[in-house]
């Protein structure tokens, strides 16, 4: 009986190990890297560390990754990693020994060999020294001249202090990096390029970036010798949800409009029940007036509103669905609207920019089990309200939603010394425009000088700074900028999205 218990226990432990390691996502291309949530759950500094690593190791014609430094001597602050929490797969047994190492600790005493862009990153790329690279090496010789082989590479991060996990790494945000991705990153190496603008154009075209000439010039002027790194970051972060590929949206029936006629192509099964061209015109007009929109619920979640859904569509059985963006293919939530031409549905998904409502046919699989079928129509992506101008300057204040919370964004012209200008300024959030300056929501305010910088690739004339409150975004909420004390400088309109 004891032997059986030991075997059973061993099998359970082995199962848990295999389950945890197999769950680690593999990143093989730049497109895979775009899917990682950099800047939110994963530090953007990870990209700087990964860029350095890719351009520090050697990759030969057989795609073997060779060490160029000695991790046993703690070059670049590297050191042995014991894998005691079983984050990664156990080391193989056999004649050839393997060992895990980690690199990326920005301790000033050990990381002096790392380049300045890693140790002292630009605003918006700080990582709070949480991100790391783990790599596995064949142990026969880890010296510089031995050309030791790296057979596995990972990017990972320590848990945040608030998680009370000590110095353990977070398996949910650990990713395996293949030699293919490292090779793609190496194409952005600043050391191997001559004419910077030509190289930026070539990289842009090779990786489907939509950066125009002005954006490339801005990247070149801003990043200097690191311009290719700047473009790499632009592609990964700014173009995360963008693509040069044709829009995958399914098109509605083809419409053709002339000065005297309006024709809509209608499936044969529908045509038989429609007498004459006037019915065709009527259906086309119904489709024109049908509306799908994402709005804010009182609890800060995304609410789908639909109206004027034609009866002939309702008769087929339809559902409304919420998507992360126009480029996304996986529904976050959906629900049948039955025979209601107009209505609303609270998805319980926190409100965010780019969320989109779509209308689908209902597909019945068996009995009462139903799911999304063919797409019929989609609404516009949810957009935050525009920023308001601050009188007497070109600075702007914007109220926006992120993860269902009220947030403030400041657009500051690059020539403005914002830390001096807003030395005593603060932004507060109010539940309505009728509240006095002192009646901001409890603890829902922040000094402007403590706003977090955000990389801005779209408008080169402004620096952007943001603050996310814990206040639920809801109708009527507004943000106000106070220069000092309760001296109000500007307020946004009440939230009505």
Secondary structure in CASP SS format (residue, H / E / C, confidence):
PFRMAT SS
TARGET T0000
AUTHOR 0000-0000-0000
METHOD secondary structure of the structure
MODEL  1
X C 1.00
X H 1.00
X H 1.00
X H 1.00
X H 1.00
X H 1.00
X H 1.00
X H 1.00
X H 1.00
X H 1.00
X H 1.00
X H 1.00
X H 1.00
X H 1.00
X H 1.00
X H 1.00
X H 1.00
X H 1.00
X H 1.00
X H 1.00
X H 1.00
X H 1.00
X C 1.00
X C 1.00
X E 1.00
X E 1.00
X E 1.00
X C 1.00
X C 1.00
X H 1.00
X H 1.00
X H 1.00
X H 1.00
X H 1.00
X C 1.00
X C 1.00
X C 1.00
X E 1.00
X C 1.00
X C 1.00
X C 1.00
X E 1.00
X C 1.00
X C 1.00
X H 1.00
X H 1.00
X H 1.00
X H 1.00
X H 1.00
X H 1.00
X H 1.00
X H 1.00
X H 1.00
X H 1.00
X C 1.00
X C 1.00
X C 1.00
X E 1.00
X E 1.00
X C 1.00
X C 1.00
X C 1.00
X C 1.00
X C 1.00
X E 1.00
X E 1.00
X C 1.00
X C 1.00
X C 1.00
X C 1.00
X H 1.00
X H 1.00
X H 1.00
X C 1.00
X H 1.00
X H 1.00
X H 1.00
X C 1.00
X E 1.00
X E 1.00
X E 1.00
X C 1.00
X C 1.00
X C 1.00
X C 1.00
X C 1.00
X C 1.00
X C 1.00
X C 1.00
X C 1.00
X C 1.00
X C 1.00
X C 1.00
X C 1.00
X C 1.00
X C 1.00
X C 1.00
X E 1.00
X E 1.00
X E 1.00
X E 1.00
X E 1.00
X E 1.00
X C 1.00
X C 1.00
X C 1.00
X C 1.00
X C 1.00
X C 1.00
X C 1.00
X C 1.00
X C 1.00
X C 1.00
X C 1.00
X C 1.00
X H 1.00
X H 1.00
X H 1.00
X H 1.00
X C 1.00
X C 1.00
X C 1.00
X C 1.00
X C 1.00
X C 1.00
X C 1.00
X C 1.00
X C 1.00
X C 1.00
X C 1.00
X E 1.00
X E 1.00
X E 1.00
X E 1.00
X E 1.00
X E 1.00
X E 1.00
X E 1.00
X C 1.00
X C 1.00
X C 1.00
X C 1.00
X C 1.00
X C 1.00
X C 1.00
X C 1.00
X C 1.00
X C 1.00
X E 1.00
X E 1.00
X E 1.00
X E 1.00
X E 1.00
X E 1.00
X E 1.00
X E 1.00
X E 1.00
X E 1.00
X C 1.00
X C 1.00
X H 1.00
X H 1.00
X H 1.00
X C 1.00
X C 1.00
X C 1.00
X C 1.00
X C 1.00
X E 1.00
X C 1.00
X H 1.00
X H 1.00
X H 1.00
X C 1.00
X E 1.00
X E 1.00
X E 1.00
X C 1.00
X H 1.00
X H 1.00
X H 1.00
X H 1.00
X H 1.00
X H 1.00
X H 1.00
X H 1.00
X C 1.00
X C 1.00
X C 1.00
X H 1.00
X H 1.00
X H 1.00
X C 1.00
X C 1.00
X C 1.00
X H 1.00
X H 1.00
X H 1.00
X H 1.00
X H 1.00
X H 1.00
X H 1.00
X H 1.00
X H 1.00
X H 1.00
X H 1.00
X C 1.00
X C 1.00
X C 1.00
X C 1.00
X C 1.00
X C 1.00
X H 1.00
X H 1.00
X H 1.00
X H 1.00
X H 1.00
X H 1.00
X H 1.00
X H 1.00
X H 1.00
X H 1.00
X H 1.00
X H 1.00
X H 1.00
X H 1.00
X H 1.00
X H 1.00
X H 1.00
X H 1.00
X H 1.00
X H 1.00
X H 1.00
X H 1.00
X H 1.00
X H 1.00
X H 1.00
X H 1.00
X C 1.00
X C 1.00
X C 1.00
X C 1.00
X C 1.00
X C 1.00
X C 1.00
X C 1.00
X C 1.00
X C 1.00
X C 1.00
X C 1.00
X C 1.00
X C 1.00
X C 1.00
X C 1.00
X E 1.00
X E 1.00
X E 1.00
X C 1.00
X C 1.00
X C 1.00
X C 1.00
X E 1.00
X E 1.00
X E 1.00
X C 1.00
X C 1.00
X C 1.00
X H 1.00
X H 1.00
X H 1.00
X H 1.00
X C 1.00
X C 1.00
X C 1.00
X C 1.00
X H 1.00
X H 1.00
X H 1.00
X H 1.00
X H 1.00
X H 1.00
X H 1.00
X H 1.00
X H 1.00
X H 1.00
X H 1.00
X H 1.00
X H 1.00
X H 1.00
X C 1.00
X E 1.00
X E 1.00
X E 1.00
X E 1.00
X E 1.00
X E 1.00
X C 1.00
X C 1.00
X C 1.00
X C 1.00
X E 1.00
X E 1.00
X E 1.00
X E 1.00
X E 1.00
X E 1.00
X E 1.00
X C 1.00
X C 1.00
X C 1.00
X H 1.00
X H 1.00
X H 1.00
X H 1.00
X C 1.00
X C 1.00
X C 1.00
X E 1.00
X E 1.00
X E 1.00
X E 1.00
X E 1.00
X E 1.00
X C 1.00
X C 1.00
X C 1.00
X C 1.00
X C 1.00
X C 1.00
X C 1.00
X E 1.00
X E 1.00
X E 1.00
X E 1.00
X E 1.00
X E 1.00
X C 1.00
X C 1.00
X C 1.00
X C 1.00
X C 1.00
X C 1.00
X E 1.00
X E 1.00
X E 1.00
X E 1.00
X E 1.00
X E 1.00
X E 1.00
X E 1.00
X C 1.00
X C 1.00
X C 1.00
X C 1.00
X C 1.00
X E 1.00
X E 1.00
X E 1.00
X E 1.00
X E 1.00
X E 1.00
X E 1.00
X E 1.00
X E 1.00
X E 1.00
X E 1.00
X C 1.00
X C 1.00
X E 1.00
X E 1.00
X E 1.00
X E 1.00
X E 1.00
X E 1.00
X E 1.00
X E 1.00
X E 1.00
X E 1.00
X C 1.00
X C 1.00
X C 1.00
X C 1.00
X C 1.00
X C 1.00
X C 1.00
X C 1.00
X C 1.00
X E 1.00
X E 1.00
X C 1.00
X C 1.00
X C 1.00
X C 1.00
X C 1.00
X C 1.00
X E 1.00
X E 1.00
X E 1.00
X E 1.00
X E 1.00
X E 1.00
X E 1.00
X C 1.00
X C 1.00
X E 1.00
X E 1.00
X E 1.00
X E 1.00
X E 1.00
X E 1.00
X E 1.00
X E 1.00
X E 1.00
X C 1.00
X C 1.00
X C 1.00
X C 1.00
X H 1.00
X H 1.00
X H 1.00
X H 1.00
X C 1.00
X C 1.00
X C 1.00
X C 1.00
X E 1.00
X E 1.00
X E 1.00
X E 1.00
X E 1.00
X C 1.00
X C 1.00
X C 1.00
X C 1.00
X C 1.00
X C 1.00
X C 1.00
X C 1.00
X C 1.00
X C 1.00
X C 1.00
X C 1.00
X C 1.00
X C 1.00
X E 1.00
X E 1.00
X E 1.00
X H 1.00
X H 1.00
X H 1.00
X C 1.00
X E 1.00
X E 1.00
X E 1.00
X C 1.00
X C 1.00
X C 1.00
X C 1.00
X C 1.00
X C 1.00
X C 1.00
X E 1.00
X E 1.00
X E 1.00
X E 1.00
X E 1.00
X E 1.00
X E 1.00
X E 1.00
X E 1.00
X E 1.00
X E 1.00
X C 1.00
X C 1.00
X C 1.00
X C 1.00
X C 1.00
X E 1.00
X E 1.00
X E 1.00
X E 1.00
X E 1.00
X C 1.00
X C 1.00
X C 1.00
X C 1.00
X C 1.00
X E 1.00
X E 1.00
X E 1.00
X E 1.00
X C 1.00
X C 1.00
X C 1.00
X C 1.00
X C 1.00
X C 1.00
END
